[in-house]
Amino acid sequence: LLNPLSKQKAQRYEAVKWVMVFAIGVCTGLVGLFVDFFVRLFTQLKFRVVQSSVEECTEKGCLALSLLELLGFNLTFVFLASLLVLIQPVAAGSGIPEIKCYLNGVKVPGVVRLRTVVCKAMGVLFSVAGGLFVGKEGPMIHSGAVVGAGLPQFQSISLRKIQFNFPYFRSDRDKRDFVSAGAAAGVAAAFGAPIGGTLFSLEEGSSFWNQGLTWKVLFCSMAATFTLNFFRSGIQFGSWGSFQLPGLLNFGEFKCSESDKKCHLWTAVDLGFFILMGIVGGLLGATFNCLNKRLAKYRMRNVHPKPKLVRVLESLLVSLTTTVVVFVASMVLGECRQMSSTSHSGNDTLSLQGMSEDVNSSIKTFFCPNETYNDMATLFFNPQESAILQLFHQDGTFSPVTLSLFFLLYFLLSCWTYGISVPSGLFVPSLLCGAAFGRLVANLLKSYIGLDHIYSGTFALIGAAAFLGGVVRMTISLTVILIESTNEITYGLPIMITLMVAKWTGDFFNKGIYDIHVNLRGVPLLEWETEVEMDKLRASDIMEPNLTYVYPHTRIQSLVSILRTTVHHAFPVVTENRGNEREFMKGNQLISNNIKFKKSSILTRAGEQRKRSQSMKSYPSSELRNMCDEHIATEEPPEKEDLLQQMLERRYTPYPNLYPDQSPSEEWTMEERFRPLTFHGLILRSQLVTLLVRGVCYSESQSSASQPRLSHAEMSEDYPRYPDIHDLDLTLLNPRMIVDVTPYMNPSPFAVSPNTHVSQVFNLFRTMGLRHLPVVNAVGEIVGIITRHNLTHEFLQARLRQHYQTI
């Protein structure tokens, strides 16, 4: 039975987790509110000044001046965004690839730091206000993830002085759970889609998932949505507590006008067109990804190696080009279209009135006579969200030429923009691009094929879904996000079919944009499952046989040299299995199987020992001399006949005192070389460094029982930034002292047999969120270790090629 104290402790832990999840949701909502408020403020200021200038200059003929004003605003904002990215380079881009890596189990340096979220939120505010073709939704997801990682720690590397004694959640697994919740809250705040956020976290992010986490993530998403909704409704409408503006991006309500009896939102006939749009969307998305990949490779070769100022100049060049294109296209290429007389009159609800007023108020009449508007300027001279609403809900028409040109310009410029060093999302530009494509299809079907029942808004929405699906290749989460954003459940089937078709079409040519950027960075991301043909390989084919190991009782000199000469994060704890030696040469089948794995590993042991002894030169010379002069001769105890006596003597020393001084040397006989290594457990680098820093050791004259004991809280006190072995002051350590690592190692880690199929190894590694998987043979000897690197697609492909060559 659980003792009442530990039960109470578990309940308190769970309660604190729920409180933290709620706090993460609220804080993410507030970050969204901050970004939205300032983007709106700066954009309104910019457009107000430029619009009045354009209206004046149309008569006076000083349009160049208006262009200079617009350039002044845009270049200033983009310059500020680039400067923020120079402070924290990880803040560039949307942040979704980095968060995807983090949730997959790869630590990207600096990705969840406080400084990152400050630079990200401020930077995206400037890059959106600066008129670049970027969205604020991707960075919201990154910001939410950083809030999720930082808030439960109650400490920050940027604010070192603020330290709370908060003993909970000092492990990678807890942190990753909170990052999943934060990323979901970011999606929920961006689109007003709490369920979509939860599914995004499940589909795109987490390597391992459990039922309890689902519930907490959904709660966190709800908290974020309603925090943002509460404040935005209050600030914009003055009606606190009315909850009218669910997310940063709202698609409005899709409704046929009451006068038009033929109109339906969609019909069965339309589904055929939707499937075709899905195919085209997939092709366009694949083209977008291909162009963006080439651009990213070009940047990696030619821009990134140069001084940081070059990146800022590139951002300014993109901003300059975008501004000039927007201005010139609006002035020269726009057409004057007739205003529509019916603008949703008869709708009483405040939100709908607000929506239709919003749609009609964002019409731009540049260079057009009364009662007409400039369709190109209406799309370009508005915030992107307003332009999307125009394409979804504007009763007036956009000419096919305008839509085609707008689509082409937006496609090329947003492709060029994604990847420059400013914080930038990809959702809104893709939605806007796709909406123009969808609206174009609706126009063509209405004008040239004569299908009167078509509702343009539906086609714009399906086009947006097709293009976005073709670019990012998300399925279930994107379907739910779009349904939640439209508040129209009848759109579920067409959106789902379109997204599936777009994904399959795009996957035929290349990967999604986020996967492409993850691959370009060389991050060892693990897919959901391996290919079927990989089952021709076994664990022994992919494992790393050259082991760096420690003994249960190890000298400090050896520990320091092991840690200084390797970068491994975990080390097997082994003893040399002397009992098996005699059997070994007699050809015992189980043990002689080991030769296959041992040959390559044994030859490196002596070299490794030489490397270790060289690294000891950093010790103070007097200590070093003692260490090198003394040579410990260890004699093997004579074999005792009395087994009971042996067992009694061993009871207090579960692991024999073996020192790394006995590691292989070149003079060893064949028998000594193949001394089997019995596996006892795994110990982490961070644990070893902590033991050295805190002086946990005993001297030769004492027993290991005299070694000081550290509690779990003391061991994890420095999480998440453990001290580095290279910063250790060696003068304080006596190299002859011995560390007993057995109380701190994990004595029962997940392990596999050398003959396990790769698919089983992969599933175990992926679902349990492992970082190291020892390969242990039938008699408990370690023959290799598998890490994330050994399970990446490229590594497995290379091993499969080797396998075919040896057959």
Secondary structure, 3 states (H helix, E strand, C coil): CCCHHHHHHHHHHHHHHHHHHHHHHHHHHHHHHHHHHHHHHHHHHHHHHHHHHHHHHHHHCCHHHHHHHHHHHHHHHHHHHHHHHHHCHHHCECCHHHHHHHHHCCCCCCCCCHHHHHHHHHHHHHHHHCCCCCECHHHHHHHHHHHHHHHHHCECCCCCCCECCCCCCCCHHHHHHHHHHHHHHHHHHHHCCHHHHHHHHHHHHCCCCCHHHHHHHHHHHHHHHHHHHHHHHHHHHCCCCCCCCCCCCCCCCCCCCCCCCCCCCCCHHHHHHHHHHHHHHHHHHHHHHHHHHHHHHHHHHHCCCCCHHHHHHHHHHHHHHHHHHHHHHHHHHCCEEECCCCCCCCCCCHHHHHHHHHHHHCCCCCCCCCCEEEHHHHHHCCCHHHHHHHHHHCCCCCCHHHHHHHHHHHHHHHHHHCCCCCECECHHHHHHHHHHHHHHHHHHHHHHHCCCCCCHHHHHHHHHHHHHHHHHCCCHHHHHHHHHHHCCHHHHHHHHHHHHHHHHHHHCCCCCHHHHHHHHCCCCCCCCCCCHHHHHCEHHHHCECCCCCECCEEEHHHHHHHHHHCCCCEEEEEEECHHHHHHHHCCCHHHHCCHHHHHHHHHHHHHHHHHHHHHHHHCCHHHHHHHHHCCCCCCCCCCCCCHHHHHHHHCCCCCCCCCHHHCCCCCCCHHHHCCCEEEEEEEEHHHHHHHHHCCCCECCCCCHHHCCCCCHHHHCCCCCCCCCHHHCCHHHCCCCCEEECCCCCECCCCCECCCCEHHHHHHHHHHCCCCEEEEECCCCEEEEEEEHHHHCHHHHHHHHHHHHHHC
